[in-house]
Amino acid sequence: MPHRHNRQIGAMGTWTGSLPSVSVGRIRQWWGQPDHYHWLSAYLSYRHVRGFTRKMMGVIVVVLGSVPALMLFSPEGPASTSGRALSLVVTALCAAIATMWFTRWPSKGESVAFAMMSTVSIAAVVLMWPNPLIGLLGCITFAALAGYVAFFHSSLHLVIVLTTAALVTVDCAVQIALAGDAYLAVVAFLMVAVGVLAVPFSAQVLVHLLGDDALQSDTDPLTGLRNRRGFYRSVRELIDTAPAESATYLTVAMIDLDEFKQINDTRGHAAGDRLLVAVGTSLQRATRGRAVVARVGGEEFLVAEVTAQDGADGRAEEFRRAVASTSWGVTASVGVACSVLESADGATREVLEELVHAADTAMYEAKRSGGNQCRRAEPPHASPA
């Protein structure tokens, strides 16, 4: 009998490998997913629903924090002095966390701390209740927390929450079984497990799909840079995540290639496309880390940088030289505008649009003056909202 290789060939292509290796690959892909916190925060802000989300999270935390306090008055609540004291501590902790949600959007670190403290608090409260069936009912709370973590944070954080939920749920189920009702223990465990697992994994699938759609809708397919829509989203995220001491100024540069139509007419559109890619790469290299580079028109590029000092004039000249340094011999007209940031939350879309408009006006002034020049616009007078 001839040796059979572990390979199947079909009409749609070739597949090599075994099912276990595919499964391991899927697990590794899931485990290696990046944290979603920054881009989801920016997306909520862009859609003007971050304030509503904050308030909703605050209400949820208040409701959950009231549970251990109310259980103090129930016959099924904690009987020991330490258990009652722990209930009060958890309620006070929830009040502090709710205050944070009601007043501002947390940083990524604060959000992770919230998730981990909530995990420990839920486990502690559930385990100190004398009735394990009531404890299983409390385990459903892990579903809401796991859903939040699945939306905003990494697979590692989700595994921590789900592992804790599994251990607590199993403990309660074992206590019910030892009390003489194994069937009730199994039924209760399965009902809680389905709820706790279904919510976070559904959330991760949704976030993955949203991420793919957002990436496609925000990206210029030719250069791989942000498009205009992605530019506004990315700049807001850039500002929100910048350390306060290095987020004093926002500089926006509009860069328009000189005589680009002539290149298309003489060398062809394929050559023009290669030129645009080369310019985009050169502009990316000219930025200094905390920046967003976008292609927003046929031959127009936008660059936004958050800096600690106003260096707009020098940055405009560097962008002009970056374009001229390509091997295509092309030049660019550059307009730049700079504004002081009062705070991260103050940098609204309206202020950014004012900067873009000012830089665009300055760019056209440079172009009318002969091109291959830089012009600086007066800072916009719009007040941050």
ZAMARGU-4260 file (C-alpha; in steps of 0.2 Angstrom, whole numbers, plus 5000, padded with zeros to 4 digits):
<rodrens>
0) 5000/5000/5000 | 5007/5017/4995 | 5012/5029/5009 | 4998/5042/5012 | 5004/5060/5014
5) 4994/5071/5026 | 4988/5082/5012 | 4972/5085/5003 | 4970/5094/4987 | 4953/5101/4981
10) 4946/5112/4968 | 4948/5127/4979 | 4967/5125/4982 | 4979/5115/4993 | 4978/5112/5011
15) 4993/5105/5020 | 4993/5100/5039 | 4982/5092/5051 | 4967/5098/5060 | 4976/5099/5077
20) 4989/5111/5070 | 4975/5121/5062 | 4967/5122/5079 | 4983/5127/5088 | 4985/5140/5075
25) 4968/5147/5078 | 4972/5147/5097 | 4988/5156/5094 | 4980/5169/5083 | 4966/5172/5096
30) 4979/5173/5110 | 4990/5186/5100 | 4976/5198/5097 | 4980/5216/5101 | 4972/5225/5115
35) 4957/5234/5109 | 4956/5248/5122 | 4963/5263/5112 | 4955/5261/5095 | 4938/5257/5103
40) 4939/5272/5115 | 4943/5283/5100 | 4929/5275/5090 | 4916/5278/5104 | 4922/5296/5104
45) 4921/5298/5086 | 4903/5292/5086 | 4899/5304/5101 | 4894/5290/5112 | 4908/5289/5124
50) 4899/5300/5137 | 4884/5289/5136 | 4895/5274/5138 | 4903/5281/5153 | 4887/5285/5162
55) 4880/5267/5158 | 4896/5259/5165 | 4894/5270/5181 | 4876/5265/5183 | 4881/5246/5181
60) 4894/5248/5194 | 4882/5256/5206 | 4870/5243/5204 | 4883/5229/5206 | 4890/5238/5221
65) 4872/5238/5230 | 4871/5219/5229 | 4883/5215/5243 | 4876/5230/5254 | 4858/5223/5251
70) 4863/5205/5255 | 4868/5211/5273 | 4850/5212/5276 | 4846/5195/5269 | 4845/5179/5279
75) 4856/5172/5265 | 4869/5185/5267 | 4886/5184/5275 | 4885/5179/5294 | 4902/5182/5299
80) 4909/5198/5305 | 4923/5197/5292 | 4911/5193/5278 | 4900/5208/5282 | 4915/5219/5283
85) 4921/5213/5266 | 4904/5217/5259 | 4905/5235/5265 | 4923/5236/5257 | 4917/5230/5240
90) 4902/5242/5241 | 4914/5257/5245 | 4926/5251/5231 | 4911/5251/5218 | 4906/5268/5224
95) 4924/5275/5220 | 4925/5266/5203 | 4907/5272/5199 | 4913/5290/5203 | 4927/5288/5190
100) 4916/5282/5177 | 4903/5297/5180 | 4917/5310/5179 | 4929/5304/5165 | 4935/5291/5153
105) 4948/5280/5162 | 4965/5277/5155 | 4970/5260/5149 | 4979/5256/5165 | 4964/5261/5175
110) 4952/5251/5165 | 4963/5235/5167 | 4964/5239/5186 | 4945/5241/5186 | 4943/5224/5178
115) 4955/5215/5189 | 4948/5222/5205 | 4930/5218/5200 | 4935/5200/5196 | 4943/5198/5214
120) 4928/5207/5222 | 4915/5196/5213 | 4924/5181/5218 | 4926/5186/5236 | 4908/5191/5238
125) 4901/5175/5230 | 4912/5164/5240 | 4907/5171/5257 | 4888/5169/5255 | 4883/5153/5265
130) 4871/5147/5252 | 4880/5140/5237 | 4865/5141/5225 | 4864/5160/5229 | 4883/5160/5225
135) 4880/5152/5208 | 4867/5165/5205 | 4880/5178/5209 | 4892/5170/5197 | 4882/5177/5182
140) 4889/5194/5186 | 4905/5187/5179 | 4897/5187/5162 | 4895/5206/5161 | 4913/5209/5167
145) 4920/5196/5155 | 4910/5205/5141 | 4918/5221/5145 | 4935/5214/5145 | 4932/5205/5129
150) 4927/5221/5121 | 4942/5232/5127 | 4956/5221/5133 | 4968/5207/5128 | 4965/5188/5128
155) 4976/5187/5144 | 4964/5198/5154 | 4949/5188/5148 | 4957/5172/5153 | 4960/5178/5170
160) 4942/5183/5172 | 4935/5167/5165 | 4947/5156/5175 | 4942/5165/5191 | 4924/5163/5186
165) 4926/5144/5182 | 4934/5141/5199 | 4921/5150/5209 | 4907/5142/5199 | 4914/5124/5201
170) 4916/5127/5220 | 4898/5132/5222 | 4892/5118/5211 | 4903/5105/5221 | 4895/5112/5237
175) 4878/5109/5230 | 4882/5091/5225 | 4890/5087/5242 | 4873/5093/5250 | 4864/5079/5241
180) 4858/5086/5224 | 4870/5082/5211 | 4858/5085/5197 | 4854/5102/5203 | 4872/5106/5204
185) 4875/5100/5186 | 4860/5110/5179 | 4865/5126/5189 | 4883/5125/5183 | 4879/5122/5165
190) 4867/5137/5165 | 4879/5149/5173 | 4894/5142/5162 | 4884/5145/5146 | 4880/5163/5151
195) 4897/5167/5157 | 4906/5160/5141 | 4893/5165/5128 | 4894/5184/5132 | 4913/5187/5131
200) 4916/5176/5116 | 4902/5184/5106 | 4909/5201/5111 | 4926/5196/5104 | 4919/5190/5088
205) 4910/5207/5086 | 4925/5217/5090 | 4936/5207/5078 | 4923/5210/5064 | 4922/5229/5069
210) 4941/5230/5069 | 4942/5223/5051 | 4928/5234/5045 | 4936/5249/5054 | 4953/5245/5047
215) 4946/5244/5029 | 4935/5260/5030 | 4949/5270/5038 | 4964/5265/5026 | 4969/5271/5009
220) 4970/5255/4999 | 4985/5262/4988 | 4997/5268/5001 | 4991/5259/5017 | 4990/5276/5025
225) 4975/5283/5034 | 4961/5291/5023 | 4952/5306/5028 | 4940/5297/5039 | 4954/5287/5047
230) 4964/5303/5050 | 4951/5311/5061 | 4949/5295/5071 | 4967/5291/5073 | 4972/5309/5078
235) 4959/5309/5092 | 4966/5292/5098 | 4983/5300/5097 | 4979/5314/5108 | 4969/5304/5120
240) 4984/5292/5123 | 4998/5305/5124 | 5006/5309/5141 | 5000/5326/5147 | 5018/5333/5147
245) 5020/5329/5129 | 5003/5334/5122 | 5005/5353/5123 | 5003/5357/5104 | 4994/5349/5089
250) 5003/5353/5073 | 4994/5349/5056 | 5003/5349/5039 | 4994/5349/5022 | 5006/5343/5009
255) 5001/5344/4990 | 5013/5337/4977 | 5017/5350/4963 | 5014/5346/4945 | 5007/5329/4949
260) 4996/5329/4934 | 5011/5331/4923 | 5019/5315/4930 | 5003/5305/4927 | 5002/5312/4909
265) 5020/5309/4904 | 5024/5293/4914 | 5007/5285/4916 | 4995/5282/4930 | 5005/5266/4936
270) 5020/5277/4939 | 5010/5290/4948 | 5003/5277/4960 | 5021/5271/4964 | 5026/5289/4967
275) 5012/5292/4979 | 5017/5276/4988 | 5035/5282/4989 | 5030/5299/4996 | 5019/5291/5009
280) 5033/5281/5015 | 5045/5296/5015 | 5033/5306/5025 | 5031/5292/5038 | 5050/5291/5040
285) 5050/5310/5043 | 5038/5309/5058 | 5044/5307/5076 | 5033/5294/5083 | 5017/5302/5090
290) 5010/5306/5072 | 4997/5301/5060 | 5000/5302/5041 | 4986/5301/5029 | 4982/5302/5011
295) 4966/5313/5009 | 4966/5316/4990 | 4973/5312/4974 | 4990/5320/4978 | 4986/5327/4995
300) 4993/5321/5011 | 4989/5326/5029 | 5001/5324/5044 | 4996/5328/5062 | 5009/5327/5077
305) 5007/5330/5095 | 5022/5338/5103 | 5028/5347/5119 | 5034/5362/5110 | 5029/5372/5095
310) 5040/5367/5081 | 5028/5369/5066 | 5039/5379/5055 | 5053/5367/5056 | 5042/5352/5054
315) 5034/5359/5038 | 5052/5361/5031 | 5056/5343/5035 | 5041/5337/5026 | 5045/5347/5011
320) 5062/5340/5011 | 5056/5322/5014 | 5045/5323/4998 | 5060/5331/4988 | 5071/5317/4994
325) 5062/5303/4984 | 5070/5297/4968 | 5056/5304/4957 | 5061/5322/4958 | 5045/5328/4964
330) 5042/5344/4975 | 5028/5349/4987 | 5019/5364/4993 | 5017/5363/5012 | 5005/5372/5023
335) 5005/5370/5042 | 4995/5376/5057 | 4998/5373/5076 | 4987/5375/5091 | 4989/5374/5109
340) 4979/5359/5117 | 4970/5364/5133 | 4967/5345/5137 | 4965/5329/5128 | 4946/5330/5129
345) 4947/5348/5122 | 4954/5342/5106 | 4937/5340/5097 | 4934/5336/5079 | 4929/5354/5076
350) 4946/5361/5082 | 4955/5348/5071 | 4944/5353/5056 | 4949/5371/5060 | 4968/5366/5059
355) 4966/5356/5043 | 4957/5371/5035 | 4970/5383/5041 | 4984/5372/5034 | 4975/5369/5018
360) 4974/5388/5015 | 4992/5390/5019 | 4996/5376/5007 | 4987/5385/4993 | 4997/5401/4997
365) 5013/5391/4995 | 5007/5384/4979 | 5002/5401/4972 | 5019/5407/4976 | 5027/5395/4964
370) 5027/5378/4974 | 5041/5369/4983 | 5038/5381/4998 | 5031/5381/5016 | 5018/5393/5023
375) 5012/5394/5041 | 4994/5399/5045 | 4988/5409/5060 | 4982/5397/5073 | 4963/5395/5073
380) 4952/5404/5085 | 4940/5390/5089 | 4939/5386/5107 | 4940/5368/5112 | 4923/5361/5117
</rodrens>
